[in-house]
Amino acid sequence: MHHFFTAIEPFVRAHGSPVVGIVLFFESVGLPLPGESLLILAGVLASHGEISPTLLLLYAWIGSVLGDNLGYVIGRVLGRKALLRYGGRIGLTAERFAHIEAVFDRYGPVAVAFARFVNILRQLNGIVAGVAGMAWERFLLFNALGAALWVGVWGGGALLFGRHIDTLEGLMRHLGPGGIAALVAVALAIAGGVYWLARRTSR
């Protein structure tokens, strides 16, 4: 991974946000790339004015959504048997695939929305949804919501804290346990809203 960042950072500096979008696109198709770490790195660069923050978030979101949708098409067209036959080349073993399918069976669209926050699920989100036969409209909606939340948390967080990294410790002390608990409560409320929306659309 260190070699990857050593190679990719000059490209991000030179060509900006499209490079991030391209890497996230291929990660979302299923390739084992460190997209999350790259997004954080790019967010820090954007916080120092080296690339456009707006374009970074936009390209990151577009690349993530398009990559997952291509993965969905691949999963829908090829099916489980073909993917298990050739998936080992990208780390998609039968055991791993069965585990991810179990998550999707249990949580449905909610798994799509929050898959990006879990390694491996992030890379295989679209493929598994396609194999499982999830309706494309539902997948598109929750995938777009999940990508926006993921880009906002990691890209936006890196933008904020990259610009104010020296004040982060003071902010945490100022918030105290009560303030931090309130932030967690807000995050849970958002998650509950996504779950409620998923239940409504599944009826």
Buried (B, 14 or more C-beta within 10 A) or exposed (E): EEEEEEEBBEBBEEEBBBBBBBBBBBBBBBBEBBBBEBBBBBBBBBBEEEBEBEBBBBBBBBBBBBBBBBBBBBBBEBEBEEBBEEBEEBEBEEEBBEEBBEBBEEBBBBBBBBBBBEEBBBBBBBBBBBBBEBEBEBBBBBBBBBBBBBBBBBBBEBBBBBBEEEEEEEEEEEEEEEEEEEEEEEEEEEBEEBBEBBEEBEE
